[in-house]
Amino acid sequence: MSTAFIKEQDGGRWEAPVVFAYRVRATGEPDVLVQSDDLLELLHWLERQEHGGFELRDSTGLLLAVRQEAALF
């Protein structure tokens, strides 16, 4: 079998990156904090967070949910 189309990286075969259906990011930040294919898992994760504003988006970037930072009075 020809290996002409196999890209090797670090001595092993290259595998395509895994694309998850949903991602959580801190509000206004580009970095993904948590990602999963299970929407309920991520909603529960958001619920457990004590501090911070977060955005839940699907794989196309569509905003599905927002958890806002609680205001202190």
C-alpha atoms as one frame of an Amber mdcrd trajectory, in Angstrom:
protein
   0.000   0.000   0.000   1.295   3.427  -0.894   2.006   5.838   1.927   2.075
   8.867  -0.363  -1.055  10.338   1.196  -0.302   9.538   4.837   0.971  12.460
   6.872   3.080  11.431   9.826   3.522  13.582  12.863   5.750  12.791  15.856
   6.399   9.286  14.560   2.708   8.341  14.332   0.027   8.633  11.746  -1.854
  11.905  11.455  -5.487  11.878  12.493  -8.042  14.521  11.656  -8.963  16.800
  14.571 -12.129  15.913  16.458 -14.936  18.413  15.972 -17.375  18.674  18.863
 -20.957  19.845  18.431 -20.878  22.362  21.317 -18.292  24.659  22.924 -18.159
  26.859  26.020 -16.051  30.008  26.051 -15.580  32.801  28.545 -17.603  35.794
  27.351 -15.560  37.765  24.822 -12.658  35.276  24.779 -11.629  33.181  21.736
 -10.288  30.179  23.688 -12.564  27.167  24.204 -12.832  26.102  27.869 -14.993
  22.992  27.501 -16.353  21.142  24.457 -18.627  18.166  24.033 -21.219  16.516
  21.839 -23.575  16.366  24.834 -25.589  19.586  25.182 -27.000  18.666  28.603
 -23.516  17.951  29.947 -22.403  21.463  29.022 -25.545  23.080  30.430 -24.894
  21.294  33.733 -21.260  22.433  33.595 -22.419  26.042  33.177 -24.782  25.660
  36.106 -21.974  24.422  38.404 -19.678  27.387  37.734 -19.601  29.851  40.620
 -18.013  32.817  38.845 -17.589  34.148  35.348 -19.567  34.868  32.243 -19.746
  32.113  29.655 -21.144  31.528  26.168 -22.372  28.184  24.851 -22.101  27.926
  21.073 -22.628  25.208  18.491 -19.983  24.102  15.988 -20.976  26.849  13.531
 -20.602  29.563  16.188 -24.313  30.111  16.794 -24.918  31.403  20.334 -27.152
  28.956  22.233 -26.888  30.111  25.856 -25.224  32.760  28.013 -24.343  32.602
  31.694 -23.718  36.105  32.979 -21.505  37.131  35.850 -23.627  37.808  38.926
 -23.743  41.467  39.907 -22.466  42.334  43.380 -24.378  44.949  45.345
